[in-house]
Amino acid sequence: MKKIFIYIILVQLSFLSCKKSEVEPLFPDSANQRATNAVSGYKKQLTDAQYGWKGAYYPDGGQAGGYSFYLKFDATGKLTMYSDIDGFYYFSNGYEKAFETTFQVKALQKPTLIFDSYSYLHELVNPDYNGGTGQFADLELEFVSATDNTIKLVGNVNKTELILTKITKIDSDNLANGTFASVFKGTANYANSPSFLTLVLPTGDKADLQIDLTNKFLVLYFLNRSGNIDAVSSAFIVTTTGIQLKDPITFGGTTFQEMFWDAALKVYFINVSGKRVNIVGANRPTLPFYFALGNLFVGFTMNPNIPTQTAEYKALYSKIKSDVITLSTVAPVRVLGNISLQYLPNDGVFVMLIDYTRTQPNNTVVFNGAGVLYYQPSLDSKGNIKFTRLATTATYYYDSNQLLSGISGIVAAGVKPLTDIIENNTFQWDYDPVATRTAVLKSNGTPSISIKGILY
């Protein structure tokens, strides 16, 4: 045993006596030098792109929508930025004007891109602008991978995804000449038009499409083979050519990840097996009314001034408006506005919003809000709907965004001829056969009345 120990010690001494040059290092450079080289390499790649980069930026892993950033990095640390973020608190719109800011590439734990001075991007994390929460976004993002034309980064705190893709001279020109701004504004008008957006594939499959520019999500609604509603969605960004989805959408055997804007026709289209398919506007969606309710629209405004409004509702509205004024025996006078039925999908109930103002004799408006009544809906086997009044009432203050318990007795008494009809009948409720974004609520009992409303 003693001999074995002596042998081990001799072997160890022999190893330690080896020359330093005989032990090969694992890396040719030190850790600090490797980090410096990585930082320099990434910065060079950013700044060497002749026309810059398109950034697809997805806060909170895409759960908070998507945003595009067109970025031109300068070797001195300067950065020129465009963006598809709209309605800035401090700035002009990001798609209209380039913003000059700065950046750094540093070795934190890993090589990291840092947006270190205020820019369009900072609006996503500005608590004043975003109601105190921001968008779960990041200003420091570590490099994950890179090829010649693509760089992938992820946020250090909120895991924001940022994918940079080299752009061409055409993209750069489209930023400078206002094409990017034109695409964004066209998209906004298109998304907010009165028509419903419909996609009809060459196979005959149909879907309703929603472009939510506020939350930056696109949703496709359709009936599946079982006759039930399905929905597929993706965060998106607006680009110089249209809309780019974060995730591909598959519908009717067709998969697409990009929608292209036709500035001449002012429509979006997709390519299906080399064939162009337009997404067109329609008076009514493809979904049946009760499938669309709570998805494509939630409200029904019984505006008496709708061009095709029924004579019976115009007469009824005129009466209840006059009654509310008459019942206001003491100033300020209550003046009725629109009346709406709005569905609350999370609660499964409707609210009747009775808009009105309180106006002094000198025409000073001292209140702008709505009385609120709640109704539980039910459908019979024939699809007729019944509204059962609930005990809860409220008053909504539009100016302060407050909802307080209780409704004005004058308003409730004044609109009673309408609420009596709503509460004591069943109704057929469906799209208007002609008018755009309009539905008809038709009573089955006495009195017989049809009321038209704008869907929102």
Salt bridges, closest charged atoms under 4 A:
ASP48 OD2 - LYS44 NZ 2.52
ASP84 OD2 - LYS216 NZ 2.64
GLU96 OE2 - LYS185 NZ 2.79
GLU142 OE2 - LYS110 NZ 3.76
GLU161 OE1 - LYS246 NZ 3.59
ASP173 OD2 - LYS169 NZ 2.89
ASP205 OD1 - ARG225 NH1 3.42
ASP247 OD1 - LYS246 NZ 3.81
ASP262 OD2 - ARG276 NH2 2.76
ASP323 OD2 - LYS319 NZ 3.17
ASP420 OD2 - LYS416 NZ 2.97
GLU423 OE2 - ARG389 NH1 2.91
ASP432 OD2 - LYS452 NZ 2.74
